[in-house]
Amino acid sequence: MPDKKPTHEQGQLQLQLYDLRREAKLRQARDWFTQNYFVDSFEDSQRIAPFGSQEGTYLFMVLGYWEQACAFLNHGLLHDQLFFETSGEFFGVWDRVKPIVPKAREMFKQKLFLSNLEKAAERFEEWQKKVSAGGHARVDETDAFGKGEKGQRVTN
């Protein structure tokens, strides 16, 4: 799909997804996530965002939104390059939740938990290597939100 021009419908769907990100509660959830969600394990995640808590709700709002958006991407409803050029936040989310996914899949007995987010992140990494030599190394030094350990902003 990278050689094909995005369709009008793909552009419209991407704009609709962007508009959903502006919804007040989802914006709060995304803000909470970027400022607070730093985990190394499923147990860390449960400590920071336990099931049934406001934080747990925020976590699953963010995960649910990006899993859905990435499902649209993976099934060809969104244009890869257009999405990758304008929606890097999903990669930051994946980078932060990656440590909990194996245990969550096992606990929930849901082998496809966040599989669309994972697949899109893998494709994004490959795309980024092609279009932005050295770009991925910067992500490895920090997280995809430009923050180092414990949320400290990293500057060049």
N, C-alpha and C positions, 0 to 999 in steps of 0.2 A: 503493500500500500504506500510506501514512502514516495514512489514516483508519481502516484496519482494525486491530482489536485483534490482538496477536500470538497465534498458536495455541500450544497446549501443546507441540506438537512443535517449533516454532521456539524456544521457550524452552528445551526440553531440549537441542536441538542447540547452542544458544549456551552453555549450561552445560558441555556436553561439550568444546566448543572452549576455554572458559576453563580447564577442568581440564587440558587438554593443555598450556596455557601454563605450568602449574605443574611440569611434568616437569623434573627437575634439569638435564639437558643443555640443553634449550631455554631455561630460565631463565638459565643461564650465557651462552648465545648472545645473548639479549636484553640482558643486563647489559653484555656486551662491546660490542654494537652501540650502545647509548645512550651509553656512555662514550667510545667510540673512533672511531666511523664518521662522519667529517666529510670529505666529498669534494666537489670541484668538477668532476671529470672521471673517465672510465673509467680513465685512467692512475693517478690518485690512488687509486682503488679497488683497482687491482692492486698498488699499492705497500703499501697498508694491509692488504689481505686477498687475497693472491695465491692463485690456484687451487692446491689441494693442501695449503695451510697450515691450521693450526687456525683462524686468523682467517677464511680463506676458507670453511671449513666452517661456522663460526658465522654468517657473512653469509648463506650459502645456506639455513641452517636458518631464520633469521628471515624471509628472503624467501619461502621455500617455505611456511612456516606461514601468513603473511599473504596470500599469493596464493591458497592453498586456502580460507581463511576468507572472503576477498572473492569468490571464485567462488561459494561457497554463498550469499552475500548477493546477488550479481548475478543469480543464477538463481532467486531467490525462496524459497530454503530457510530463510533467516533474515529476520527482520522489520527493515526499514530503520531505523525510528525507535529501536527497542530496541537494535539494534546500534550506531547512531550515538551514542546516549546513554551507552553503557557501554563502548565499545571504541575510543576515540580513538587508541590506540597505532598502529594501522595507518596513520593519516594522518601521524604522525611518521616512520614508516618510509618512506612514499612521499616525503615532503618531503626526506629525506636521500638517497634513491637516484635521484630524478628526473633529476639531471644525467648519470647513467651509462646511462640506459635507451636512448636512441637508438643509441649506439655498441654497446651489448650486443646489441640486436636485430639490428643489422647484422652484428656479428661471429659471433653464434650462428646467424645465418640463421633467426631465430625472431621473426617480426613480432609475435607475441602475448606475448612475454616480459613478464611483470608487467602484462599488460593488465587483469586483473581488479582488481589493486591500484590501477592508474591510474583505472579507471572508478569504483570505489568512492570513491576520494579526490575525484574531480570531483563526484560526487553528494553527498559529505559537505560539501564547500565550499558547494554550493548550499543544502543543508539548514541548515548553520550560519548562513548569511546570513539565512535566514528566521526562525530561532528565537533567534539570539543576535546582535543588531545590534552591529556593532563587534568581534565576536569574532574574525573572520578577520584584521583588521588586526593584532591582537596576534600571531597566528601569523606574519604577514609580518615583524614586527620581530625575531622570534627564530626558532627552529624549533619544531615542534609538541611537542617535549619540554620547552619552556620554557628552552632554552639558546641563547645567542648564539654568536658566532664562537668557534671552538676549544673549544666545550663549556663556556663560562663560564655559570653560572646567572645568569639575568636576574631581578632583583627589581623590584617596583613601588615 
